[in-house]
Amino acid sequence: MVVYLRNLLLPAVLTAAIAYLLGSINSSILITKIFRGKADIRQMGSGNAGTTNVLRSVGRLPAALTFLFDFLKCVAAVLAGKAIFSALCQLPDIPPVIIGQYGAYIAGIACMIGHIFPLYFGLKGGKGVVTAIAMIMLIDWRVSLVLWAVFLITVLISRIVSLGSVCGAIVYPFATFGFTFFLDYRSSDLVPLSYVYIATLSSLLIGSIVVVKHKENIKRIVNGNEKKVSFHKKDGT
């Protein structure tokens, strides 16, 4: 146990610090200022510093740029986490590819926390959905396909983006456990049971954060007054 803690401590702290600082670069705030001068996206629309609010309040191009930057910053964080753990962390009987995955989860979670509580913007950021999407796609493409399907089907039926995000967040830990336990652990000697635990708990934490950050949206959904997206309406951009 001491060996595990000693080998994990330095790469975990380094990974979390780098990922948090990357996550704190909130593109919705910066891009809104580029397109709208001194305007603060947190004082517009829903007040959320995220892609959906940028889409509604600023336009499609700023929203697309926001999504792209938030996605790429988490990609950078996850790749950095994998590289740091692969270089600095050596755990007995744990394959290097699994060690890299540990770094990816730590980086993804830290980047998401940075996005929600950005150091550079008074700890008031977005809801972390796009950063979560990027992390999931890099860590396990199979899970990401399931969540994309859940999200898209929910949004197409309800036309409520927040509901799609919440449904995806709820399904996330179940999908992670299903793939890692039944397809990875039970069919391969290279995947330890500890990885199933870590992956499932990490996905549960991430999913819970997304759900909690959407608590106001959930209230509006229940009350029937959550804003819906239009697939035909032009926003003037």
Buried (B, 14 or more C-beta within 10 A) or exposed (E): EEEEEEBBEEBBEBBBEBBBBBBBBBBBBBBBEEBBEEBBBBEBBBEBBBBBBBBBBBBEBBBBBBBBBBBBBBBBBBBBBBBBBBEBBEBEEBBEEBBBBBBBBBBBBBBBBBBBBBBEBEEBBBBBBBBBBBBBBBBBEBBBEBBBEBBEEBBEEBBBBBBBBBBBBBBBBBBBBBBBBEEBBEEEEEBBEBBBEBBBBBBBBBBBBBBEBBEEBBEBBEEEEBBEBEEEEEEEE
